[in-house]
Amino acid sequence: HVMLLDVHLGDLNGEEVLKLVRDNGDLQLTKVIAMSGKLTDGQAQQLLQKGFDGYLKKPFHVRQVIESIEEATAVVY
């Protein structure tokens, strides 16, 4: 399973949601890819260090989504 998660939400931020996912035993294997239109390269790297499995900078193309999912799930063609 893969979750595409906008890190700038109204009530919760993406890091809080990531923690809820990681703390849920049923979701332990879920890959979480952060999305944002406001990410700098440094912020994107910080998200990876905090446990996200990848990131997408908005705007993005469908091909970038596919590549991010392939990288997060280690799918190789």
Residue pairs with C-beta under 8 A, 6 or more apart in sequence:
1 27
1 29
1 30
1 31
2 30
2 31
2 32
2 33
2 69
2 72
2 73
3 21
3 30
3 31
3 32
3 33
4 33
4 35
4 56
4 65
5 14
5 17
5 18
5 32
5 33
5 34
5 35
5 52
6 14
6 34
6 35
6 36
7 13
7 14
7 15
7 34
7 35
7 36
7 39
7 47
8 14
8 36
8 38
9 17
14 34
14 36
14 47
14 52
15 50
18 32
18 50
18 51
18 52
21 27
21 30
21 32
22 28
22 51
31 53
31 54
31 69
31 72
31 73
32 51
32 52
32 53
33 52
33 53
33 54
33 55
33 56
33 68
33 69
33 72
34 44
34 47
34 52
34 54
34 55
34 56
35 55
35 56
35 57
35 58
35 60
36 43
36 55
36 56
36 57
36 58
37 57
37 58
37 59
39 47
39 55
39 57
44 55
44 57
47 55
48 54
48 55
53 72
54 68
54 69
54 71
54 72
55 68
56 64
56 65
56 68
69 75
70 76
70 77
